[in-house]
């Protein structure tokens, strides 16, 4: 019922933080001297930034910032530049200033009828999300919401995409899709 940081060499607990979600699924993300943690299961559903050098039993006052009820359940948040992108299972994207936690914007990615399980991926100034229905959305990284493209895989997709050598790989229910320039091969 808590989140903790541990010394990799000894296994000793360095810090602990009680409260928040009771089933944290997303992977912690480290950037800007902070550890970004989230969970959407439980009453407070927080998105938090813990200082990388945290020690002991932490309280809310020890956090760099905390956004109550803005956490996500399945997807690992994406930190790109000075922004944190966190998409809910229902496809509501919250974008926050990585250093202050201030909400930059909040937008719905899908039609409100499909779920979002996979985590976002990014290359250059583009970020991709894939809905469980196979809808793919590409937005521009930045402080304003700008859709660069939408496409359909034609089958369900729960897996997080991968990017390698200029190619975006998406695993659908029955097929592996590779999208990119032929020059990227």
C-alpha positions, -999 to +999 in steps of 0.1 A: +000+000+000+029+023-006+055+033-033+091+031-025+126+038-039+153+012-032+191+011-034+199-013-063+231-025-048+218-033-013+180-035-016+177-010+012+146+012+011+157+049+004+122+064+006+085+055+008+053+073-001+019+062+013-014+069-003-023+074-039-035+045-060-036+011-045-026-007-077+001+014-095+006-001-130+025+025-150+063+025-150+080+054-131+097+079-154+129+098-144+136+133-159+145+167-147+159+154-114+125+139-105+106+106-105+072+109-121+047+084-106+010+078-113-019+056-105-056+059-113-068+031-092-080+043-058-097+075-045-069+101-050-056+089-085-024+111-083+002+122-108+032+131-087+068+143-090+092+130-063+127+145-060+154+120-072+173+125-040+143+118-017+149+101+016+128+086+044+090+085+048+077+112+024+047+134+028+029+155+003+051+184+014+082+165+003+069+162-033+080+186-060+044+186-072+012+166-070-019+166-093-047+149-075-072+129-096-051+134-128-033+100-126-036+073-153-042+036-148-024+016-175-002+039-196+032+051-186+034+089-188+056+103-215+081+131-205+092+151-235+111+183-231+095+202-203+061+185-207+045+154-191+018+137-212-006+114-193-035+097-211-064+081-192-079+047-202-109+068-216-086+087-239-084+120-220-049+135-224-036+157-196-004+177-204+015+192-175+046+213-171+072+188-160+089+211-135+059+228-118+030+203-124+008+231-138-018+218-163-010+230-198-040+215-215-065+186-214-081+171-245-099+140-255-080+118-280-107+094-291-144+095-296-151+086-259-162+051-269-128+034-271-103+026-244-066+034-244-042+008-230-009+013-248+016+039-238+026+068-261+057+069-282+076+098-296+101+108-323+111+143-332+082+166-326+055+139-330+037+118-304+016+087-312-013+071-293-031+040-303-067+033-291-079-002-284-100+000-315-069+004-337-073+042-342-039+059-343-035+095-334-004+116-340-001+150-323+026+177-323+047+180-291+041+214-276+020+235-253-010+236-276-030+206-288-024+200-325-035+169-344-011+160-372-028+129-384-053+101-377-053+066-392-070+032-386-053-002-383-086-020-389-082-042-359-078-040-321-045-029-307-035-031-270+003-030-274+026+000-271+041+009-305+079+008-310+101+031-331+133+020-347+153+033-377+126+058-387+098+031-387+068+030-364+058-006-355+023-013-343+011-047-331-025-053-338-046-083-329-036-102-361-009-082-378+023-063-373+023-029-391+054-011-401+049+026-411+078+047-424+098+057-453+113+030-475+146+049-471+145+041-434+153+005-440 
